[in-house]
Amino acid sequence: MHTFRVWATLPKRVEVQVSGCRHEMRPEKGGWWTEDVASAGPGSDYGFILDGQGPYPDPRSPWQPRGVHGLSRVVAHDRFNWSDAGFRAPPLGQAVIYECHIGTFTPEGTFEAAEDKLEHLLRLGVTHLELMPVAEFPGHHGWGYDGVDLFAPHQPYGGPEALKKLINACHTRGLAVLLDVVYNHLGPSGNYLSKYAPYFTDRYHTPWGWALNFDGAHSDEVRRFFCDNACMWLRDYHFDGLRLDAVHAIFDSSARPFLEQLGDEVRQLSRQLGRPRVLIPESDLNDPRLLWPPERGGFGLDAQWNDDFHHALHAVLTGERTGYYADFGSLADLAKALRNAFVYDGRFSTLRQRSHGRPPVGLDGLRFLGYAQTHDQVGNRAQGERLGRLVTMGRLKAAAALVFTSPFVPMIFQGEEWGASTPFQYFTDHTEPELAKAVTAGRRREFAAFGWLPEQVPDPQAPETFQGSKLNWGELSRAPHAGLLDWHRQLIALRRGEPALADGGREAVQTCFDESARWLVVERGPIAVVCQLSERAQRVPLADAAYAVLLASDPSVAPGGGYVAMPRDSVAILRRRQ
């Protein structure tokens, strides 16, 4: 016996088809329909027929074994044998986060294959594995941000059982697991929600698709859908937290916004489970209200991605000034990001032609994630080049040093730790010819505005674009990759071993820089981080004469006499002598 339920306000008649047999569903209050089917249970395939049309997948389908256009399958979450009862995720303040795309993380591109790489993460010093979206999306491969079956783990990755096994394996090894979820739009292919009910609205627009109805008529059930989705991942799959994609594209004028409701419900779930669960939004609004507690008028979320720090760091290291990098480029911006988190905290933005952001008053540095590379910042480049293709090894090491000595929660993108030579490009696998053609044309049109010729922009639909983005694990033991991997291990160990680096207090961060000489010194208690980015060797002045080298990118670094001798493109982490 299985009870099928679906919210469908638009059709006048709803049936559930199970094993080829149709069963009339009974209407209930609020637009819900229900039916008990004696012959159905875990493993049964089903779909809903709306006014004689269909069958369509369940909007809350737990499994899509035949893809986004196929029938749904019943899953019994309570049948999985978890062995992680004693696991508790480390606090975010102690975290080292590793962002991972399952499809390109290993040659096989599956949840099962990812288990074989967990020891690598543990040796590196990672505490939290963050998976890019795994909800069912069209085709075999893609980034996952065009998912349409938000309750169903992607079948080519291995489906529900394999995902649970991966998370269980992480927990038994002491690794927490985060999941990237997309609550601002759904993909175009396989998106059947609009046949059921008003999940979408035309009052707002997003760059990627229809905006979701979080504040119009019938929005209570839309909000319920997404809150239930979040709690499902956290409860039934044991994820330790969620990264919320681009919340600036969640439009909601409610007195109690969706994000505040979501935060409240996740905190309640955490209390019920006896385990903390965290929410980490991505936003380009520079709005501290995401993190402020509700009693201060905030949403009470736990931490957020800090793109200002990334942009300031990237622009200084590469010299790029196109797109959103136009607002950055000075060492002063990078120094402000390290002290203040937001560079744009009410400051005028040339790119936006208006003042942008708000000061993050009262927020510790550990409420922000700091990073030099992410899937966005690599994959949204025309050719998906990693930072290692753009700067010298010295600057690459400087980027890592600033991330891991920052007051923020450090995060790295898969392969960054060894300077992976493979790009991470934008790839899709749409089977509809017109949609596939439109995606390719749109991608090339986007970069034509920056002077790229069509043939220079990889075709997202080409199989080689996906295959070429897979990590090459054979690089780890070869120079210069092995040296960079060791550099990251040392940085992570140093962060853990130095109390001043584990402290997220932004008020303790002191900076000094010289724009023309191209050096920056960041002091955190007795620790000084010296970055020298000029084309020639030089001596960088220090506030104190007595320092010892803890870690340096070049053996010729030599502190003494109130200065430190630094070769070009180098970084050193020093401790003041007692």
Beta strands, then each sheet from edge to edge (+ up, - down):
strand 1: 2-7
strand 2: 14-18
strand 3: 21-24
strand 4: 26-27
strand 5: 32-37
strand 6: 45-50
strand 7: 53-56
strand 8: 72-73
strand 9: 97-100
strand 10: 128-131
strand 11: 135-136
strand 12: 149-153
strand 13: 176-181
strand 14: 200-205
strand 15: 210-212
strand 16: 241-244
strand 17: 278-281
strand 18: 304-305
strand 19: 347-349
strand 20: 354-356
strand 21: 368-370
strand 22: 409-413
strand 23: 509-514
strand 24: 519-524
strand 25: 527-532
strand 26: 538-541
strand 27: 547-552
strand 28: 558-560
strand 29: 563-566
strand 30: 570-576
sheet 1: 1+ 5- 4+
sheet 2: 3+ 2- 6+ 7-
sheet 3: 3+ 2- 6+ 8-
sheet 4: 17+ 16+ 13+ 10+ 9+ 22+ 21+ 18+
sheet 5: 11+ 12-
sheet 6: 14+ 15-
sheet 7: 19+ 20-
sheet 8: 23+ 24- 25+ 30- 27+
sheet 9: 26+ 29- 28+
end
